[in-house]
Amino acid sequence: MSTRKTTFFYGALIAVSSLAVGMVIASRLDLTPASSAQSSSFTPPPQNSSPITGSIYAQTFRNIAKAQQPVVVNIRTESKQRGQDLSDFFGGGSPDDFFRRFFNQPGDRDRGDDQDNQGQGRRTPRRREQTTVAAGTGFIISKDGLILTNNHVIDGATKIEVSLFGEEDDHTYGAKLIGRDALTDSALIQLTEKPNHVLQEAKFGDSSQMAAGDWVVAIGNPFGQGWTVTVGVISAVQRPFLSEGRTNEMIQTDAAINPGNSGGPLLNLRGEVIGVNTMIFTNARSEGNIGIGFAVPINTVRDLLPQLHTGKVVRGRIGLQMVNLPRDGYQDFGLKSRSGALVSSVAPGGAADKAGIKPGDVITEFNGRAVNNTTDLQKQVTATKPGTSVSLKVIRNGKEQSVRATVEELDLEAERGRQSKGGDQQPPEEQGQDSFGLTLSNLTPQLSRRLQLPSGQTGAVITDVDPNGPSAGALRQGDVIMSVNGAPVANAAAAGRELQKVQAGRIARILVWRGDGEVFVTVKKE
């Protein structure tokens, strides 16, 4: 795994939860719904959407295990990489050590690590080719050997081997990658060597039917132990996970999931797959299951299968970042209900920018369909074929406008490269806003150049943000306040006056310059 990917993983991991010091997933939390943007002749397995009825009896789970273990496979991968030994993360060991613990990687061959010798000198970085062995789980979805698993199980693999249930442990079959999707952490592989018997296929259930309290069964390869059955219930559904500005709704379960379970099926009481086991939370005292596991809903993955089968997943993008409307104060935007997506920033030169959408706009409709919140708009955009011209309704300064935009193709790597660089931190000047927890200073020509502001732009630089104040998390040092509640500000004093006008308990609508573009935020005044 590259240094960049490893760094991204740790950043996402910390941001998701302070509880999480270990997750079974790698750096792929930015999950989004499947797109219908690319068609394929491949037909996904049929789905049983009939209600689950009947009672549980003494052999219910035994029968599920007996019937469904043959569809589950163990996956072993090898990957090669050249890289230098990296400094310690989380107080000891290299990132590879962390990944071996949580992804069941037994060890590296020819790692070439220099010993630290009890602290007698630093390790000398050495660049050598390393072979990393990892283990995971998958399940068979077709008689011609198609297997579903997680993307992080096969990411970077130069060799994929599969073990089938009921055969000797050392008997493996070669497999190749067909398609993968980092955003849903899904991958489709296919056997290149076939057994002399007919493969049993998994049956698909309907994940939208599942609710908290429903019984589920997980089958996988935890810690390389092979076919292991665990039982639990659905703890929650539609559990949101956010990364890189995108949200995917996950199934949470207390069925024991451990490193190596990644890619295995989560089954309902009929033995049908309703989720793909993907990640766990662990605490500082445990590297394994503590009863908080997550699975990608099978409906999300099933919709994606035709594109995975083609080898490429295509999604739409319009080039903006959004936040949900504030719970209090949506009326200030001219809205009658808290429905819509509040635009926080617009990518320069992107589809939204070309359409004239601006930070502070509220998008209430996308191509004739109402927008309830940011997740709703995200789903609609990603499912739209790139090149499609769409209409959007926006509320700007309390007035409704209609614009048209041409949906672009999402390029995640390019999008990461366009992420805001952030502003330089500046020494504070004497202009405080205690009710917002801000310290402001005037712009100077030198500051304007350093902060890359457009020529002639005025405003007030944020030089300090109270970590316990209302602005924490919304505003940051180096932001330049350009307007407050639609009123442009020329300097720190003007920004202070506009902020003072906001009544206690109401929100301030603030447009700032951050990095290389405009960002719209809302802050509730204390």
Secondary structure as UniProt FT lines:
FT   HELIX           3..16
FT   TURN            18..19
FT   TURN            58..59
FT   HELIX           60..68
FT   HELIX           69..71
FT   STRAND          72..83
FT   TURN            90..91
FT   HELIX           95..102
FT   TURN            103..104
FT   STRAND          108..109
FT   TURN            117..119
FT   STRAND          128..140
FT   TURN            143..144
FT   STRAND          146..150
FT   HELIX           151..154
FT   TURN            155..156
FT   STRAND          159..164
FT   TURN            165..166
FT   TURN            169..170
FT   STRAND          173..181
FT   TURN            182..185
FT   STRAND          186..191
FT   HELIX           207..209
FT   TURN            212..213
FT   STRAND          215..220
FT   HELIX           222..224
FT   STRAND          228..243
FT   TURN            244..245
FT   STRAND          246..253
FT   TURN            259..260
FT   TURN            262..263
FT   STRAND          265..267
FT   TURN            269..270
FT   STRAND          273..280
FT   TURN            284..285
FT   STRAND          293..297
FT   HELIX           298..310
FT   STRAND          316..317
FT   STRAND          320..324
FT   HELIX           330..333
FT   STRAND          341..346
FT   TURN            348..349
FT   HELIX           351..355
FT   TURN            359..360
FT   STRAND          362..366
FT   TURN            367..368
FT   STRAND          369..370
FT   HELIX           374..382
FT   TURN            386..387
FT   STRAND          389..396
FT   TURN            397..398
FT   STRAND          399..406
FT   STRAND          408..409
FT   HELIX           412..417
FT   STRAND          432..433
FT   TURN            434..437
FT   STRAND          438..442
FT   HELIX           445..450
FT   TURN            451..452
FT   TURN            455..456
FT   STRAND          460..465
FT   TURN            467..468
FT   TURN            470..471
FT   TURN            473..474
FT   TURN            477..478
FT   STRAND          480..484
FT   TURN            485..486
FT   STRAND          487..488
FT   HELIX           492..501
FT   TURN            504..505
FT   STRAND          507..514
FT   TURN            515..516
FT   STRAND          517..524
//
